[in-house]
Amino acid sequence: MSESELGRLRGTRQVYIRHITNSEREILDLLTDFETENEDSVTRLIALKDRIKEKHEKVKNLDQKILVLLEQADLEVELDSIITRDDDLQLTLVKIERNLNKINAGPSIHSLTLSNRENDQSGVQVKLPKLTIKNFNGDIVNWQSFWDQFDSTINHKENISPIDKFNYLTSY
C-alpha cells in the first residue's frame, strides 16, 4: 500500500466532504425560511442539491480508490465512516425532496418542476419511461449509491404506484 497515495486521496476527499458539509449547512439555513413561492429560494435549493450530488459522486469514487489501498484491519472503520456519511447526506436529500415536492403539489412555480406530473393519484397506472439507474453488482461498497439513486428517483415519488416501483426495482 502506498501511504503517500492514500494520504493524497484522503486529503482530496476531505476537500469535497468539506464542500458538501458547507452546502448542507446552506441548505438547512435555506429550508428554515423556505418559501415555495420564492423563485430564488427554489432555484437555489435545486442548485445546491445538484452540487451536493455531483460532489458526492466524486467522494464515492475516491472512497472506492481508498478502500482498495487499505489493509483489512482498517477497512471496517473506513466503511463505517462512509456509510455514516452517506446516511447523513441521504437525510439532507430527503429534506430537500420533501420541500421540492411541496412545490410540485401546488400551482406555483410549475416551470421549475422537473416534469409536468398530474397530481391525481386515482390509481391509474401508466407505462413509465425506462430510467437509467446504475445496476447493483452485489458489491456492498456500491449498495448505498444504488439505493440513493433508486430511492430519490423512484421510491420517494408519491405519484408512482407501489407496483411500478417494484417493477423498476426488479428490472435491475
C-alpha positions in Angstrom: 0.0 0.0 0.0 1.3 3.4 -0.9 0.9 5.7 2.2 1.5 8.8 0.1 -1.2 7.8 -2.4 -3.6 7.0 0.4 -2.9 10.3 2.1 -3.4 12.2 -1.2 -6.7 10.5 -1.9 -7.9 11.1 1.7 -6.9 14.8 1.5 -8.7 15.3 -1.8 -11.8 13.5 -0.4 -11.7 15.7 2.7 -11.9 18.8 0.5 -15.0 17.5 -1.3 -16.6 16.5 2.0 -15.9 20.0 3.4 -17.7 21.5 0.4 -20.6 19.1 0.8 -20.9 20.0 4.5 -20.9 23.7 3.7 -23.6 23.1 1.1 -25.6 21.1 3.6 -25.4 23.9 6.1 -26.6 26.4 3.4 -29.5 24.1 2.5 -30.6 23.7 6.1 -30.5 27.5 6.6 -32.4 27.9 3.4 -35.0 25.4 4.5 -35.7 27.1 7.8 -37.3 30.0 5.9 -38.2 28.2 2.7 -40.9 29.7 0.7 -42.3 27.7 -2.2 -43.5 30.9 -3.9 -40.0 32.4 -3.9 -38.3 31.5 -7.2 -34.9 32.4 -6.0 -35.2 30.1 -3.0 -36.4 27.3 -5.2 -33.7 27.8 -7.7 -31.0 28.0 -5.0 -32.3 24.8 -3.4 -32.2 22.9 -6.7 -28.7 24.2 -7.5 -27.4 23.2 -4.0 -29.0 19.7 -4.3 -27.3 19.2 -7.7 -24.0 20.5 -6.3 -24.1 18.0 -3.4 -25.0 15.1 -5.7 -22.1 16.0 -8.1 -19.6 16.3 -5.3 -20.9 13.1 -3.6 -20.2 11.2 -6.8 -16.6 12.4 -6.6 -16.3 11.4 -3.0 -17.7 7.9 -3.8 -15.1 7.4 -6.5 -12.4 8.5 -4.0 -13.9 6.2 -1.4 -13.5 3.2 -3.7 -9.9 4.1 -4.5 -9.1 4.4 -0.8 -10.8 1.1 0.1 -8.6 -0.7 -2.5 -5.4 0.7 -0.8 -6.5 -0.1 2.8 -5.3 -3.1 4.8 -8.1 -5.4 6.0 -7.9 -4.1 9.6 -8.6 -0.5 8.5 -11.4 -1.5 6.1 -14.1 -1.8 8.6 -13.5 1.6 10.2 -13.4 3.2 6.8 -16.6 1.5 5.6 -18.4 2.6 8.8 -17.4 6.2 8.2 -18.5 6.0 4.6 -21.9 4.6 5.5 -22.5 7.1 8.3 -21.6 10.0 6.0 -23.9 8.6 3.2 -26.8 8.2 5.7 -26.4 11.8 6.8 -26.3 13.1 3.3 -29.4 11.0 2.4 -31.3 12.7 5.2 -30.4 16.1 3.8 -31.5 15.0 0.3 -34.9 13.7 1.7 -35.5 17.1 3.3 -34.8 18.8 0.0 -37.1 16.4 -1.9 -39.9 17.0 0.7 -39.7 20.8 0.2 -39.5 20.5 -3.6 -42.5 18.1 -3.5 -44.5 20.9 -1.8 -43.9 22.9 -5.0 -45.0 20.1 -7.2 -48.2 19.7 -5.2 -49.1 23.4 -5.6 -49.8 25.5 -8.7 -46.9 27.9 -8.1 -43.6 27.8 -10.0 -44.6 24.8 -12.1 -42.0 25.8 -14.7 -39.3 24.8 -12.2 -40.5 21.2 -11.7 -38.6 18.5 -13.4 -41.7 17.2 -15.3 -45.3 18.1 -15.7 -46.9 15.5 -13.5 -50.5 15.0 -12.8 -51.1 15.2 -9.0 -54.1 13.0 -9.4 -53.5 9.7 -7.6 -56.7 8.0 -8.8 -54.9 4.6 -9.2 -54.4 5.0 -13.0 -51.3 3.1 -13.9 -49.2 4.4 -16.8 -46.3 2.9 -18.6 -43.3 4.8 -17.2 -40.2 5.6 -19.3 -37.2 3.5 -18.7 -34.9 5.2 -16.2 -31.2 4.8 -16.2 -30.0 3.7 -12.8 -26.7 2.1 -12.2 -27.0 -1.6 -11.7 -26.2 -3.0 -8.3 -23.5 -5.6 -8.8 -23.7 -7.2 -5.4 -20.6 -5.3 -4.0 -21.5 -3.8 -0.6 -19.5 -0.7 -1.4 -21.8 0.1 -4.4 -25.1 -0.6 -2.5 -25.5 2.8 -0.9 -25.0 4.7 -4.2 -27.5 2.3 -6.0 -30.1 2.7 -3.2 -29.7 6.5 -3.0 -30.3 6.8 -6.7 -33.3 4.4 -6.7 -34.7 6.0 -3.5 -34.6 9.6 -4.8 -35.6 8.8 -8.4 -38.4 6.3 -7.7 -39.1 5.3 -4.1 -39.9 8.8 -2.7 -42.2 9.7 -5.6 -45.7 9.6 -4.3 -47.3 9.6 -7.7 -45.7 6.3 -8.7 -47.7 3.3 -7.6 -46.1 0.6 -5.4 -46.3 -1.9 -8.2 -44.5 0.4 -10.6 -41.8 1.0 -8.0 -41.4 -2.8 -7.6 -41.3 -3.3 -11.3 -38.5 -0.7 -11.6 -36.6 -2.3 -8.8 -36.8 -5.9 -10.1 -35.8 -4.8 -13.6 -32.3 -4.0 -12.3 
